[in-house]
Amino acid sequence: MSLPQRIEGLRARIQHACEAAGRDPATVELLPVSKKQPLSLIREAVGLGFTRFGENYVQEGAEKAAAMPELGFVLLGALQRNKAKAALQHFAEIQSLDRPELAERLRRLAEELGVVRPAWIQVDLWDEATKLGGCTERDLPALIDALGDDARLPLRGLMAIPPPDDDGAFLQMATLRDRLQQGLGRALRLSMGMSDDLEAAIAAGSDQIRIGTAFFGERTR
Ligand SMILES: *Cc1c(COP(=O)(O)O)cnc(C)c1O
């Protein structure tokens, strides 16, 4: 299948899921995840109007950002302390913020570099932390505190990778988002849903779905 065909298929799935949920498809952002995909495919996607791409590894994303500085790369994968500076230099957004020490470090470095990088907190309500990263619900307040109201690292929303085959997990995230929004008095977006579960994520209110294989095909690199 060609890239335009896969994207057309995805648009149809999103449309269908939105109809079922009574939502406007324009309210669901499709973020292509280009990890382990070649530059040639990313360029093809750019030709089809996409300008933001999710990447999991700092090194790989940095190389792609250097090759295509006009695009915005979003960091989705676990971020180690010693890669924090490179992440701020090469990525437009950080979605995998999951601990207070990292928030403090990113704030210091963003100030030093003079950059603004929207941040999303990766949440793990299902105890998958050792595998995929993510902040537990109990540790969330400390992380939000550590972020403060820093204009260089504005909090955009919550990102999650719920366990497969647990549709209730998306609703748990939606509930958490609502509660935090009320507590903080500002809007938070929800980034959840991947190739296999975008329908359930959209039904639960996801604002951004992150799609790898259903967008680009099998990963090659
Ligand atoms: C790889 C990845 C995706 C995309 O996964 P697919 O199943 O290929 O759609 C989305 N989010 C994160 C955090 C990922 O690591």
The ligand as a Gaussian input file, in Angstrom:
#p B3LYP/6-31G(d) Opt

LIG

0 1
 C        5.820000       3.763000      18.422000
 C        4.927000       4.642000      19.193000
 C        3.698000       5.065000      18.668000
 C        3.130000       4.565000      17.350000
 O        2.898000       3.200000      17.444000
 P        2.098000       2.401000      16.284000
 O        1.553000       1.221000      17.003000
 O        3.133000       2.037000      15.278000
 O        1.062000       3.280000      15.757000
 C        2.949000       5.956000      19.409000
 N        3.369000       6.410000      20.615000
 C        4.542000       6.031000      21.159000
 C        4.944000       6.561000      22.477000
 C        5.340000       5.116000      20.477000
 O        6.481000       4.733000      21.035000

